[in-house]
Amino acid sequence: MQHACEGFMYCNNVFWATQKMIVGFSLSLCSLYPTVCLCLISARKFCNSPARFRVSEAVYVSVDSHGSDIWKLERVIQLLKDGAVGVIPTDTVYAIVCDLKEPRSIDRIYRIKDMDPKKPLSILCRSFQDIDTYTTGFPRGNSQGITNIFRAARQCFPGPYTFILPASKEMPKQCTNFGGGAESCAPRKSVGVRMPNDVICESILRELDGPLICTSVRRPADDDWLLDPAIILDTYGASEGKEGLDFVVDGGLRIADPSTVVDLTGAIPVLLRRGKGPVEDWMLPVEEASDSRVREMAASNPYAKL
């Protein structure tokens, strides 16, 4: 019986062959040899567990990108409400997220990703009401011919854009400083807002009480996008002496096509990064700006390097 248990654990081929023998004798085996039965059950769990779960305790949830099994997200939504940090898909690349109102979780994002404290975070919003709450809103235009950005933005959201807007007083103080509340952090009076057009992301946001703090997922060594959720977990999962993610939502592979970033904090909407979102006529590419001050400010804008 000991040999049967060892063969069960040896490899997949032997595993299935031994399993057939176990099915035939399961009742008598468990009644006569309960210890051996427990050994076989434990071996089966071990052999069926993906390698990544033996390295990380993170919850890994695979969800159909079209949302046919969206019910699987219930546990992830509860984890976020409890202050967890994890990865979800968006309409561009994957993002590391947490509840905007959880200061410790925001600090964990910086530690897990090993981010420069001067790197900004963005927010994933459920609606325009969230944007109006946590920012001063979109420029409304005027009679001098300045574009009504609010109307223009409605054509872009939900979609693959990040709009930089002045932050309101409702934004947590931790989010108005790069990397938290440390004295060395540079104050930031603006925030990047996103409203992704993604079934999984929208389903999560819809069940929460507010926006999610987010940052895109990149490879630490070369700063390339990480597009495979299994590799993301291997890279940012917990290990000995290293803090890691609490969960990963697998919505399928993504393409290295980030959001289009537009700065709306000045008099002119400045395009900081070309991405998945089409460049509209009202977005001024930074290289075409005639005012040198606009170019200089855009070059130093941390959101240009999201």
Solvent accessible surface area in square Angstrom, and as a share of the most:
residue,aa,sasa,rsa
1,M,104,0.46
2,Q,128,0.57
3,H,153,0.68
4,A,21,0.16
5,C,11,0.06
6,E,91,0.41
7,G,19,0.18
8,F,4,0.02
9,M,92,0.41
10,Y,169,0.64
11,C,50,0.30
12,N,102,0.53
13,N,124,0.64
14,V,53,0.30
15,F,4,0.02
16,W,133,0.47
17,A,64,0.49
18,T,13,0.08
19,Q,27,0.12
20,K,158,0.67
21,M,93,0.41
22,I,31,0.15
23,V,106,0.61
24,G,62,0.59
25,F,130,0.54
26,S,40,0.26
27,L,161,0.80
28,S,53,0.34
29,L,13,0.07
30,C,54,0.32
31,S,85,0.55
32,L,126,0.63
33,Y,109,0.42
34,P,87,0.55
35,T,107,0.62
36,V,33,0.19
37,C,16,0.10
38,L,114,0.57
39,C,51,0.30
40,L,6,0.03
41,I,88,0.45
42,S,59,0.38
43,A,2,0.02
44,R,116,0.42
45,K,140,0.59
46,F,106,0.44
47,C,40,0.24
48,N,88,0.45
49,S,42,0.27
50,P,57,0.36
51,A,65,0.50
52,R,59,0.21
53,F,68,0.28
54,R,134,0.49
55,V,102,0.59
56,S,3,0.02
57,E,172,0.77
58,A,6,0.05
59,V,24,0.14
60,Y,33,0.13
61,V,18,0.10
62,S,58,0.37
63,V,9,0.05
64,D,48,0.25
65,S,52,0.34
66,H,155,0.69
67,G,18,0.17
68,S,94,0.60
69,D,25,0.13
70,I,55,0.28
71,W,164,0.57
72,K,71,0.30
73,L,2,0.01
74,E,124,0.56
75,R,151,0.55
76,V,0,0.00
77,I,19,0.10
78,Q,94,0.42
79,L,41,0.21
80,L,1,0.00
81,K,92,0.39
82,D,100,0.52
83,G,14,0.14
84,A,10,0.08
85,V,0,0.00
86,G,0,0.00
87,V,0,0.00
88,I,0,0.00
89,P,0,0.00
90,T,2,0.01
91,D,15,0.08
92,T,8,0.04
93,V,8,0.04
94,Y,0,0.00
95,A,6,0.05
96,I,0,0.00
97,V,0,0.00
98,C,0,0.00
99,D,36,0.19
100,L,2,0.01
101,K,127,0.54
102,E,58,0.26
103,P,77,0.48
104,R,204,0.74
105,S,4,0.03
106,I,2,0.01
107,D,50,0.26
108,R,43,0.16
109,I,0,0.00
110,Y,21,0.08
111,R,136,0.50
112,I,7,0.03
113,K,30,0.13
114,D,126,0.65
115,M,27,0.12
116,D,74,0.38
117,P,74,0.46
118,K,128,0.54
119,K,76,0.32
120,P,3,0.02
121,L,6,0.03
122,S,7,0.04
123,I,0,0.00
124,L,1,0.00
125,C,1,0.00
126,R,94,0.34
127,S,44,0.28
128,F,31,0.13
129,Q,137,0.61
130,D,5,0.03
131,I,0,0.00
132,D,74,0.38
133,T,54,0.32
134,Y,17,0.06
135,T,2,0.01
136,T,94,0.55
137,G,12,0.12
138,F,9,0.04
139,P,44,0.28
140,R,137,0.50
141,G,30,0.29
142,N,76,0.39
143,S,109,0.70
144,Q,145,0.64
145,G,67,0.64
146,I,76,0.38
147,T,58,0.34
148,N,44,0.22
149,I,3,0.02
150,F,31,0.13
151,R,172,0.63
152,A,15,0.12
153,A,0,0.00
154,R,120,0.44
155,Q,156,0.70
156,C,7,0.04
157,F,10,0.04
158,P,65,0.41
159,G,3,0.03
160,P,23,0.14
161,Y,6,0.02
162,T,2,0.01
163,F,0,0.00
164,I,1,0.00
165,L,0,0.00
166,P,44,0.27
167,A,20,0.15
168,S,24,0.16
169,K,203,0.86
170,E,110,0.49
171,M,8,0.03
172,P,32,0.20
173,K,175,0.74
174,Q,26,0.11
175,C,5,0.03
176,T,33,0.19
177,N,35,0.18
178,F,19,0.08
179,G,19,0.18
180,G,1,0.01
181,G,66,0.63
182,A,57,0.44
183,E,182,0.82
184,S,99,0.64
185,C,13,0.08
186,A,41,0.32
187,P,105,0.66
188,R,14,0.05
189,K,172,0.73
190,S,22,0.14
191,V,1,0.00
192,G,0,0.00
193,V,0,0.00
194,R,16,0.06
195,M,17,0.07
196,P,2,0.01
197,N,94,0.48
198,D,16,0.09
199,V,68,0.39
200,I,0,0.00
201,C,0,0.00
202,E,58,0.26
203,S,10,0.06
204,I,0,0.00
205,L,4,0.02
206,R,157,0.57
207,E,91,0.41
208,L,15,0.07
209,D,124,0.64
210,G,9,0.09
211,P,1,0.01
212,L,1,0.00
213,I,1,0.01
214,C,9,0.05
215,T,14,0.08
216,S,25,0.16
217,V,0,0.00
218,R,40,0.15
219,R,93,0.34
220,P,87,0.55
221,A,100,0.77
222,D,78,0.40
223,D,83,0.43
224,D,79,0.41
225,W,44,0.15
226,L,2,0.01
227,L,43,0.21
228,D,42,0.22
229,P,4,0.02
230,A,25,0.20
231,I,74,0.38
232,I,0,0.00
233,L,2,0.01
234,D,97,0.50
235,T,36,0.21
236,Y,5,0.02
237,G,5,0.05
238,A,36,0.28
239,S,54,0.35
240,E,179,0.80
241,G,89,0.86
242,K,86,0.36
243,E,66,0.29
244,G,6,0.05
245,L,5,0.02
246,D,42,0.22
247,F,0,0.00
248,V,0,0.00
249,V,0,0.00
250,D,29,0.15
251,G,3,0.03
252,G,33,0.32
253,L,129,0.64
254,R,40,0.15
255,I,139,0.71
256,A,56,0.43
257,D,52,0.27
258,P,18,0.12
259,S,7,0.05
260,T,0,0.00
261,V,0,0.00
262,V,0,0.00
263,D,20,0.10
264,L,5,0.02
265,T,61,0.36
266,G,46,0.45
267,A,82,0.64
268,I,82,0.42
269,P,16,0.10
270,V,12,0.07
271,L,5,0.02
272,L,22,0.11
273,R,41,0.15
274,R,136,0.49
275,G,25,0.25
276,K,96,0.41
277,G,1,0.01
278,P,90,0.57
279,V,58,0.33
280,E,66,0.30
281,D,154,0.80
282,W,45,0.16
283,M,4,0.02
284,L,47,0.24
285,P,15,0.09
286,V,36,0.20
287,E,112,0.50
288,E,110,0.49
289,A,5,0.04
290,S,113,0.73
291,D,52,0.27
292,S,53,0.34
293,R,168,0.61
294,V,31,0.18
295,R,94,0.34
296,E,115,0.52
297,M,139,0.62
298,A,7,0.05
299,A,77,0.60
300,S,89,0.57
301,N,23,0.12
302,P,43,0.27
303,Y,1,0.00
304,A,27,0.21
305,K,142,0.60
306,L,36,0.18
